[in-house]
Amino acid sequence: MQSEAAAGVERFLQELKKRYSKDRLRQFDEAATKQAIILPILASLRWSTWDVEEVCPEYTVRKGKVDYALKLNGKPKVFLEVKKIGEDLERHQEQLLRYAFAEGIPLAILTNGVSWWFYLPQLQVNWEQRKFYTIDLYNQASQSVAARFEEFLGKQSVLTGRAVKKAQEVYDSQQRQRSIQQTLPEAWRKVVQEPDPRLVELLSEVTEKLCGYRPDQTTVEKFLRGLLKPSQAPATETLFVPLTQVVELPNGTKVQGFSFQGQTYTVRSWKEFLVRLCELIAQQHRSEFYRVLDIRGRKRPYFGDFSELRRPEQIRGTGIFVETNLSMKDVQKLALKVLATFGYDPEGDVEVEILEGTGT
């Protein structure tokens, strides 16, 4: 059953869409956006918008300000930053999240009135990954939007802690699904490269039932490995090159995967390559992986605590983060330093799979 707060938000959204087209809203400045959209939604969610001790405007944080701090029992619980309609929100998320992280705020919202980005600022991941939900007032059903607003921003939900709990549940579910999607190609590659006897037996039995002849184990395994090869030549071919040669590649060269000590792994970016390689090395050198903390650039560290890095990414299985705000060639140089730290052969132990012909 819909709560009173959610029902109030839904009524307001229906009225908003009748009164203003999206093009009309684009003519609003930031002040008009706050008056026409932000404050009415907060009021529908039972926030006392007239009480500056509860909906605190221009809240001072260190060397800056946040448009609104939503406070309960005298303590800020939510930071809300507002931009005008059509504003590019990505340009503002890092500053908001830095403020929220430093102040210990559990929930933060960045909005231009139409798009609402919800964050868990205290997560120990990079800025982009702290976003757990997005609402678009004009492209999503009003009833669904109202329910999400009540869950994540309703005064009662924030007061009881349900908002943070629900946000964490949504985030965890997304992370599980993302991990599954990223791992499935690697799992499939492993299955066909190293066929499980049960799979070989099953395929042999089905083949025999269909044609009357039972293939031997070698034939089945060869068939499975052949599934990794495309039936038609792709428009761009992949090529394995030693890690030491990455610096010679043109900027913009795309990475598809890499091999490490004979095992292959699928990645979608140079950042993902660096993080995955560090994770594999950490698995083999768990008790001494802390040695990467000695790897530093001229002006900044490459490994360390979350707060030390510009775009940190945690290395799974460790409490150490790695800097990912790096160019392709910087990734190569850092990867070589990590390999050297633990005695690996950069020529023989690691090769990267690139899309031949990419780059500028």
C-alpha beads as a LAMMPS data file, in Angstrom:
LAMMPS data file: protein, C-alpha beads

360 atoms
359 bonds

1 atom types
1 bond types

-500.0 500.0 xlo xhi
-500.0 500.0 ylo yhi
-500.0 500.0 zlo zhi

Masses

1 110.0

Atoms # bond

1 1 1 0.000 0.000 0.000
2 1 1 1.318 3.452 -0.938
3 1 1 2.373 5.640 1.980
4 1 1 0.996 9.156 2.438
5 1 1 4.411 10.626 1.625
6 1 1 4.700 8.653 -1.617
7 1 1 1.133 9.572 -2.570
8 1 1 1.945 13.242 -2.003
9 1 1 5.016 13.042 -4.223
10 1 1 3.047 11.282 -6.957
11 1 1 0.352 13.979 -6.932
12 1 1 2.984 16.708 -7.146
13 1 1 4.779 15.003 -10.053
14 1 1 1.555 14.634 -12.011
15 1 1 0.793 18.317 -11.478
16 1 1 4.365 19.312 -12.396
17 1 1 4.178 17.469 -15.727
18 1 1 0.841 19.103 -16.536
19 1 1 2.135 22.571 -15.726
20 1 1 5.615 22.462 -17.234
21 1 1 7.040 20.721 -20.236
22 1 1 10.651 19.577 -20.049
23 1 1 11.614 22.346 -22.492
24 1 1 9.964 24.916 -20.255
25 1 1 11.935 23.669 -17.260
26 1 1 15.179 24.197 -19.171
27 1 1 14.533 27.922 -18.918
28 1 1 14.656 27.789 -15.109
29 1 1 17.727 28.963 -13.275
30 1 1 18.928 27.240 -10.104
31 1 1 16.739 29.324 -7.791
32 1 1 13.610 28.608 -9.835
33 1 1 14.485 24.899 -9.899
34 1 1 14.661 24.847 -6.112
35 1 1 11.371 26.678 -5.699
36 1 1 9.381 24.834 -8.352
37 1 1 10.685 21.273 -7.853
38 1 1 13.086 20.621 -4.973
39 1 1 11.228 22.200 -2.051
40 1 1 7.789 20.822 -3.029
41 1 1 9.209 17.293 -3.240
42 1 1 10.883 17.673 0.162
43 1 1 7.651 19.010 1.639
44 1 1 5.724 16.037 0.219
45 1 1 8.267 13.761 1.889
46 1 1 7.356 15.403 5.225
47 1 1 10.456 17.584 5.558
48 1 1 9.730 20.926 7.247
49 1 1 10.929 23.144 4.432
50 1 1 10.062 26.274 6.440
51 1 1 12.413 25.220 9.260
52 1 1 15.985 26.209 8.397
53 1 1 17.224 24.028 11.254
54 1 1 15.812 20.972 9.464
55 1 1 16.131 21.918 5.785
56 1 1 19.279 23.981 6.144
57 1 1 20.159 26.044 3.014
58 1 1 23.723 26.937 2.026
59 1 1 25.209 24.575 4.587
60 1 1 28.871 25.407 5.217
61 1 1 31.397 22.585 4.820
62 1 1 35.085 23.355 5.161
63 1 1 35.933 25.634 2.220
64 1 1 32.595 25.340 0.464
65 1 1 28.843 25.042 0.776
66 1 1 26.145 22.499 -0.014
67 1 1 22.753 23.754 -1.209
68 1 1 20.823 21.857 1.461
69 1 1 21.663 19.787 4.507
70 1 1 18.689 17.801 5.772
71 1 1 19.054 17.615 9.537
72 1 1 17.365 15.526 12.213
73 1 1 17.927 15.964 15.939
74 1 1 20.412 18.712 15.112
75 1 1 22.642 16.492 12.962
76 1 1 22.941 16.561 9.131
77 1 1 21.813 13.266 7.597
78 1 1 21.579 14.076 3.886
79 1 1 23.435 16.474 1.608
80 1 1 21.452 17.746 -1.391
81 1 1 23.173 19.702 -4.168
82 1 1 21.009 21.407 -6.806
83 1 1 21.956 22.568 -10.289
84 1 1 19.810 24.163 -12.972
85 1 1 17.900 22.093 -15.502
86 1 1 20.188 20.687 -18.188
87 1 1 23.356 21.063 -16.126
88 1 1 25.926 18.269 -16.561
89 1 1 25.837 16.559 -13.171
90 1 1 29.065 14.600 -13.662
91 1 1 31.064 17.808 -13.314
92 1 1 29.788 18.283 -9.759
93 1 1 29.609 14.827 -8.210
94 1 1 33.206 14.606 -6.982
95 1 1 33.002 17.853 -4.997
96 1 1 29.685 16.880 -3.386
97 1 1 30.967 13.457 -2.437
98 1 1 34.209 14.840 -1.033
99 1 1 32.187 17.144 1.213
100 1 1 29.835 14.346 2.272
101 1 1 32.666 11.891 2.883
102 1 1 34.604 14.374 5.015
103 1 1 31.515 15.217 7.091
104 1 1 30.468 11.580 7.585
105 1 1 27.140 12.044 5.774
106 1 1 25.542 8.673 4.897
107 1 1 23.398 9.862 1.955
108 1 1 23.973 12.471 -0.750
109 1 1 21.892 13.579 -3.723
110 1 1 22.872 15.540 -6.806
111 1 1 20.048 16.852 -8.975
112 1 1 19.242 19.279 -11.761
113 1 1 15.568 19.031 -10.921
114 1 1 14.741 16.380 -13.498
115 1 1 17.589 13.904 -12.961
116 1 1 18.296 12.836 -9.378
117 1 1 21.481 10.895 -8.572
118 1 1 21.568 9.113 -5.212
119 1 1 24.875 8.250 -3.522
120 1 1 26.298 6.377 -0.561
121 1 1 29.240 8.748 0.108
122 1 1 30.973 6.605 2.715
123 1 1 31.613 3.655 0.399
124 1 1 35.318 2.881 -0.081
125 1 1 35.171 2.905 -3.882
126 1 1 35.736 5.571 -6.527
127 1 1 33.313 8.472 -6.877
128 1 1 31.291 7.092 -9.786
129 1 1 30.726 3.745 -8.087
130 1 1 29.076 5.351 -5.059
131 1 1 25.991 6.195 -7.083
132 1 1 23.365 3.540 -6.340
133 1 1 20.207 4.902 -7.977
134 1 1 19.015 7.392 -10.600
135 1 1 15.584 8.974 -10.944
136 1 1 14.299 10.846 -13.987
137 1 1 11.056 12.673 -13.240
138 1 1 9.889 12.773 -16.855
139 1 1 11.036 9.392 -18.190
140 1 1 9.966 7.150 -15.310
141 1 1 6.454 6.400 -14.063
142 1 1 5.354 8.833 -11.356
143 1 1 4.174 6.073 -8.997
144 1 1 7.509 4.248 -9.183
145 1 1 9.466 7.490 -8.758
146 1 1 7.372 8.457 -5.743
147 1 1 8.025 5.099 -4.081
148 1 1 11.781 5.438 -4.562
149 1 1 11.754 8.996 -3.209
150 1 1 9.948 7.820 -0.097
151 1 1 12.414 4.940 0.395
152 1 1 15.595 6.964 -0.026
153 1 1 14.601 10.509 0.977
154 1 1 11.436 10.304 3.060
155 1 1 11.904 12.011 6.421
156 1 1 10.693 8.976 8.342
157 1 1 12.913 6.642 6.306
158 1 1 15.969 8.795 7.015
159 1 1 15.059 9.137 10.698
160 1 1 14.738 5.367 11.261
161 1 1 17.773 4.436 9.142
162 1 1 15.630 2.576 6.610
163 1 1 16.860 4.863 3.826
164 1 1 20.516 3.932 4.257
165 1 1 19.659 0.250 4.751
166 1 1 17.578 0.148 1.559
167 1 1 20.232 2.079 -0.350
168 1 1 22.876 -0.424 0.730
169 1 1 20.660 -3.322 -0.354
170 1 1 20.194 -1.769 -3.804
171 1 1 23.922 -1.105 -4.119
172 1 1 24.881 -4.649 -3.038
173 1 1 22.434 -6.148 -5.529
174 1 1 23.906 -4.054 -8.330
175 1 1 27.437 -5.048 -7.361
176 1 1 26.548 -8.749 -7.380
177 1 1 24.967 -8.462 -10.810
178 1 1 27.891 -6.422 -12.162
179 1 1 30.381 -8.943 -10.824
180 1 1 28.472 -11.809 -12.414
181 1 1 28.303 -10.049 -15.792
182 1 1 32.016 -9.257 -15.717
183 1 1 33.025 -12.763 -14.644
184 1 1 30.811 -14.829 -16.974
185 1 1 33.023 -14.334 -20.085
186 1 1 36.090 -15.387 -18.095
187 1 1 34.204 -18.360 -16.627
188 1 1 33.096 -19.445 -20.105
189 1 1 36.626 -19.121 -21.430
190 1 1 37.888 -21.277 -18.567
191 1 1 35.174 -23.894 -19.141
192 1 1 36.069 -24.360 -22.815
193 1 1 39.826 -24.074 -22.350
194 1 1 39.881 -26.590 -19.501
195 1 1 36.757 -28.702 -20.104
196 1 1 35.299 -30.368 -17.043
197 1 1 35.021 -34.163 -17.487
198 1 1 31.313 -33.941 -16.686
199 1 1 30.773 -31.500 -19.552
200 1 1 32.791 -33.676 -21.933
201 1 1 30.775 -36.742 -20.909
202 1 1 27.443 -34.944 -21.309
203 1 1 28.336 -33.622 -24.753
204 1 1 29.570 -37.069 -25.814
205 1 1 26.308 -38.721 -24.697
206 1 1 24.083 -36.208 -26.476
207 1 1 26.167 -36.465 -29.668
208 1 1 25.848 -40.248 -29.603
209 1 1 22.078 -40.061 -29.146
210 1 1 21.731 -37.702 -32.100
211 1 1 23.997 -39.399 -34.655
212 1 1 24.729 -42.876 -33.262
213 1 1 28.460 -42.296 -32.943
214 1 1 30.269 -41.409 -29.716
215 1 1 33.138 -38.901 -30.060
216 1 1 36.304 -39.496 -28.092
217 1 1 37.422 -37.136 -25.322
218 1 1 40.057 -35.380 -27.452
219 1 1 37.518 -34.551 -30.177
220 1 1 35.066 -33.061 -27.689
221 1 1 37.739 -30.996 -25.928
222 1 1 39.024 -29.684 -29.262
223 1 1 35.486 -28.718 -30.242
224 1 1 34.946 -26.848 -26.984
225 1 1 38.196 -24.922 -27.314
226 1 1 37.202 -24.026 -30.859
227 1 1 34.154 -22.185 -29.487
228 1 1 36.499 -19.418 -28.358
229 1 1 37.283 -18.638 -31.996
230 1 1 34.751 -16.569 -33.977
231 1 1 33.191 -18.366 -36.940
232 1 1 33.865 -15.338 -39.114
233 1 1 36.880 -13.078 -39.078
234 1 1 36.100 -9.905 -37.072
235 1 1 36.449 -6.470 -38.575
236 1 1 39.336 -5.792 -36.193
237 1 1 41.638 -8.586 -35.024
238 1 1 43.093 -8.991 -31.594
239 1 1 46.790 -9.253 -30.984
240 1 1 48.795 -10.297 -27.926
241 1 1 51.810 -8.116 -27.207
242 1 1 54.272 -8.122 -24.294
243 1 1 53.443 -5.611 -21.594
244 1 1 56.798 -3.919 -22.217
245 1 1 55.613 -2.880 -25.690
246 1 1 52.477 -1.042 -24.555
247 1 1 54.391 2.230 -24.330
248 1 1 55.024 1.947 -28.088
249 1 1 51.306 1.655 -28.919
250 1 1 49.337 4.726 -30.064
251 1 1 47.087 6.498 -27.571
252 1 1 43.549 5.124 -27.674
253 1 1 44.569 1.522 -28.242
254 1 1 41.876 -0.679 -26.728
255 1 1 42.650 -3.612 -24.459
256 1 1 40.489 -6.759 -24.643
257 1 1 42.226 -8.985 -22.135
258 1 1 45.587 -10.201 -20.919
259 1 1 47.472 -13.346 -20.008
260 1 1 49.245 -13.837 -16.702
261 1 1 51.451 -16.886 -16.257
262 1 1 49.594 -18.748 -18.979
263 1 1 46.035 -17.943 -17.809
264 1 1 43.914 -15.510 -19.837
265 1 1 41.529 -12.905 -18.438
266 1 1 38.978 -10.628 -20.069
267 1 1 39.003 -6.903 -19.284
268 1 1 37.289 -3.888 -20.841
269 1 1 39.700 -1.070 -20.048
270 1 1 43.273 -0.335 -19.057
271 1 1 42.056 0.574 -15.583
272 1 1 40.395 -2.827 -15.219
273 1 1 43.576 -4.493 -16.483
274 1 1 45.670 -2.769 -13.791
275 1 1 43.267 -3.610 -10.973
276 1 1 42.835 -7.247 -12.069
277 1 1 46.588 -7.758 -12.421
278 1 1 47.154 -6.342 -8.927
279 1 1 44.476 -8.671 -7.550
280 1 1 46.135 -11.715 -9.103
281 1 1 49.520 -10.719 -7.702
282 1 1 47.970 -10.027 -4.297
283 1 1 46.541 -13.569 -4.270
284 1 1 50.029 -15.007 -4.735
285 1 1 51.777 -12.620 -2.332
286 1 1 49.106 -11.972 0.280
287 1 1 51.483 -11.642 3.223
288 1 1 53.824 -9.202 1.489
289 1 1 51.575 -7.302 -0.880
290 1 1 52.016 -4.256 1.369
291 1 1 55.300 -3.707 -0.501
292 1 1 53.368 -1.933 -3.266
293 1 1 52.985 0.985 -0.833
294 1 1 56.629 1.830 -1.571
295 1 1 55.815 2.443 -5.240
296 1 1 55.337 6.191 -5.609
297 1 1 55.376 8.798 -8.342
298 1 1 57.246 12.064 -8.182
299 1 1 54.263 13.967 -6.781
300 1 1 51.789 11.352 -5.533
301 1 1 51.418 7.778 -4.325
302 1 1 50.072 5.031 -6.566
303 1 1 48.904 2.773 -3.743
304 1 1 47.538 3.587 -0.338
305 1 1 44.494 4.480 1.689
306 1 1 41.280 5.559 -0.048
307 1 1 41.672 9.200 1.002
308 1 1 45.203 9.470 -0.431
309 1 1 44.268 8.876 -4.067
310 1 1 42.375 10.884 -6.656
311 1 1 40.478 7.963 -8.211
312 1 1 41.008 4.968 -5.932
313 1 1 39.977 1.404 -6.690
314 1 1 40.214 -1.248 -3.993
315 1 1 42.263 -4.349 -4.710
316 1 1 39.994 -7.201 -3.687
317 1 1 41.222 -9.276 -0.797
318 1 1 43.335 -6.434 0.569
319 1 1 42.785 -3.130 2.322
320 1 1 44.925 -1.365 -0.274
321 1 1 43.673 0.955 -3.004
322 1 1 45.343 1.684 -6.349
323 1 1 45.225 4.946 -8.290
324 1 1 43.280 4.544 -11.560
325 1 1 43.368 8.130 -12.813
326 1 1 46.117 7.113 -15.226
327 1 1 46.752 7.140 -18.954
328 1 1 47.279 3.919 -20.913
329 1 1 51.048 4.355 -20.805
330 1 1 51.030 5.261 -17.116
331 1 1 49.135 2.031 -16.451
332 1 1 51.848 0.108 -18.310
333 1 1 54.637 1.774 -16.346
334 1 1 52.928 1.149 -13.008
335 1 1 52.165 -2.491 -13.898
336 1 1 55.832 -3.030 -14.740
337 1 1 56.861 -1.604 -11.358
338 1 1 54.463 -3.950 -9.560
339 1 1 55.767 -6.955 -11.498
340 1 1 59.366 -5.992 -10.729
341 1 1 58.558 -5.607 -7.026
342 1 1 57.539 -9.255 -6.826
343 1 1 60.101 -10.698 -9.227
344 1 1 57.939 -11.430 -12.279
345 1 1 59.259 -11.497 -15.834
346 1 1 57.462 -8.677 -17.742
347 1 1 58.313 -10.327 -21.073
348 1 1 57.205 -13.843 -20.291
349 1 1 54.636 -13.571 -17.487
350 1 1 52.300 -10.914 -18.891
351 1 1 50.940 -10.165 -22.351
352 1 1 48.070 -7.830 -23.187
353 1 1 45.411 -8.522 -25.805
354 1 1 44.729 -5.430 -27.873
355 1 1 42.397 -4.590 -30.746
356 1 1 44.705 -4.200 -33.703
357 1 1 44.104 -0.996 -35.596
358 1 1 42.641 1.014 -32.701
359 1 1 44.300 4.162 -31.464
360 1 1 44.865 7.648 -32.820

Bonds

1 1 1 2
2 1 2 3
3 1 3 4
4 1 4 5
5 1 5 6
6 1 6 7
7 1 7 8
8 1 8 9
9 1 9 10
10 1 10 11
11 1 11 12
12 1 12 13
13 1 13 14
14 1 14 15
15 1 15 16
16 1 16 17
17 1 17 18
18 1 18 19
19 1 19 20
20 1 20 21
21 1 21 22
22 1 22 23
23 1 23 24
24 1 24 25
25 1 25 26
26 1 26 27
27 1 27 28
28 1 28 29
29 1 29 30
30 1 30 31
31 1 31 32
32 1 32 33
33 1 33 34
34 1 34 35
35 1 35 36
36 1 36 37
37 1 37 38
38 1 38 39
39 1 39 40
40 1 40 41
41 1 41 42
42 1 42 43
43 1 43 44
44 1 44 45
45 1 45 46
46 1 46 47
47 1 47 48
48 1 48 49
49 1 49 50
50 1 50 51
51 1 51 52
52 1 52 53
53 1 53 54
54 1 54 55
55 1 55 56
56 1 56 57
57 1 57 58
58 1 58 59
59 1 59 60
60 1 60 61
61 1 61 62
62 1 62 63
63 1 63 64
64 1 64 65
65 1 65 66
66 1 66 67
67 1 67 68
68 1 68 69
69 1 69 70
70 1 70 71
71 1 71 72
72 1 72 73
73 1 73 74
74 1 74 75
75 1 75 76
76 1 76 77
77 1 77 78
78 1 78 79
79 1 79 80
80 1 80 81
81 1 81 82
82 1 82 83
83 1 83 84
84 1 84 85
85 1 85 86
86 1 86 87
87 1 87 88
88 1 88 89
89 1 89 90
90 1 90 91
91 1 91 92
92 1 92 93
93 1 93 94
94 1 94 95
95 1 95 96
96 1 96 97
97 1 97 98
98 1 98 99
99 1 99 100
100 1 100 101
101 1 101 102
102 1 102 103
103 1 103 104
104 1 104 105
105 1 105 106
106 1 106 107
107 1 107 108
108 1 108 109
109 1 109 110
110 1 110 111
111 1 111 112
112 1 112 113
113 1 113 114
114 1 114 115
115 1 115 116
116 1 116 117
117 1 117 118
118 1 118 119
119 1 119 120
120 1 120 121
121 1 121 122
122 1 122 123
123 1 123 124
124 1 124 125
125 1 125 126
126 1 126 127
127 1 127 128
128 1 128 129
129 1 129 130
130 1 130 131
131 1 131 132
132 1 132 133
133 1 133 134
134 1 134 135
135 1 135 136
136 1 136 137
137 1 137 138
138 1 138 139
139 1 139 140
140 1 140 141
141 1 141 142
142 1 142 143
143 1 143 144
144 1 144 145
145 1 145 146
146 1 146 147
147 1 147 148
148 1 148 149
149 1 149 150
150 1 150 151
151 1 151 152
152 1 152 153
153 1 153 154
154 1 154 155
155 1 155 156
156 1 156 157
157 1 157 158
158 1 158 159
159 1 159 160
160 1 160 161
161 1 161 162
162 1 162 163
163 1 163 164
164 1 164 165
165 1 165 166
166 1 166 167
167 1 167 168
168 1 168 169
169 1 169 170
170 1 170 171
171 1 171 172
172 1 172 173
173 1 173 174
174 1 174 175
175 1 175 176
176 1 176 177
177 1 177 178
178 1 178 179
179 1 179 180
180 1 180 181
181 1 181 182
182 1 182 183
183 1 183 184
184 1 184 185
185 1 185 186
186 1 186 187
187 1 187 188
188 1 188 189
189 1 189 190
190 1 190 191
191 1 191 192
192 1 192 193
193 1 193 194
194 1 194 195
195 1 195 196
196 1 196 197
197 1 197 198
198 1 198 199
199 1 199 200
200 1 200 201
201 1 201 202
202 1 202 203
203 1 203 204
204 1 204 205
205 1 205 206
206 1 206 207
207 1 207 208
208 1 208 209
209 1 209 210
210 1 210 211
211 1 211 212
212 1 212 213
213 1 213 214
214 1 214 215
215 1 215 216
216 1 216 217
217 1 217 218
218 1 218 219
219 1 219 220
220 1 220 221
221 1 221 222
222 1 222 223
223 1 223 224
224 1 224 225
225 1 225 226
226 1 226 227
227 1 227 228
228 1 228 229
229 1 229 230
230 1 230 231
231 1 231 232
232 1 232 233
233 1 233 234
234 1 234 235
235 1 235 236
236 1 236 237
237 1 237 238
238 1 238 239
239 1 239 240
240 1 240 241
241 1 241 242
242 1 242 243
243 1 243 244
244 1 244 245
245 1 245 246
246 1 246 247
247 1 247 248
248 1 248 249
249 1 249 250
250 1 250 251
251 1 251 252
252 1 252 253
253 1 253 254
254 1 254 255
255 1 255 256
256 1 256 257
257 1 257 258
258 1 258 259
259 1 259 260
260 1 260 261
261 1 261 262
262 1 262 263
263 1 263 264
264 1 264 265
265 1 265 266
266 1 266 267
267 1 267 268
268 1 268 269
269 1 269 270
270 1 270 271
271 1 271 272
272 1 272 273
273 1 273 274
274 1 274 275
275 1 275 276
276 1 276 277
277 1 277 278
278 1 278 279
279 1 279 280
280 1 280 281
281 1 281 282
282 1 282 283
283 1 283 284
284 1 284 285
285 1 285 286
286 1 286 287
287 1 287 288
288 1 288 289
289 1 289 290
290 1 290 291
291 1 291 292
292 1 292 293
293 1 293 294
294 1 294 295
295 1 295 296
296 1 296 297
297 1 297 298
298 1 298 299
299 1 299 300
300 1 300 301
301 1 301 302
302 1 302 303
303 1 303 304
304 1 304 305
305 1 305 306
306 1 306 307
307 1 307 308
308 1 308 309
309 1 309 310
310 1 310 311
311 1 311 312
312 1 312 313
313 1 313 314
314 1 314 315
315 1 315 316
316 1 316 317
317 1 317 318
318 1 318 319
319 1 319 320
320 1 320 321
321 1 321 322
322 1 322 323
323 1 323 324
324 1 324 325
325 1 325 326
326 1 326 327
327 1 327 328
328 1 328 329
329 1 329 330
330 1 330 331
331 1 331 332
332 1 332 333
333 1 333 334
334 1 334 335
335 1 335 336
336 1 336 337
337 1 337 338
338 1 338 339
339 1 339 340
340 1 340 341
341 1 341 342
342 1 342 343
343 1 343 344
344 1 344 345
345 1 345 346
346 1 346 347
347 1 347 348
348 1 348 349
349 1 349 350
350 1 350 351
351 1 351 352
352 1 352 353
353 1 353 354
354 1 354 355
355 1 355 356
356 1 356 357
357 1 357 358
358 1 358 359
359 1 359 360
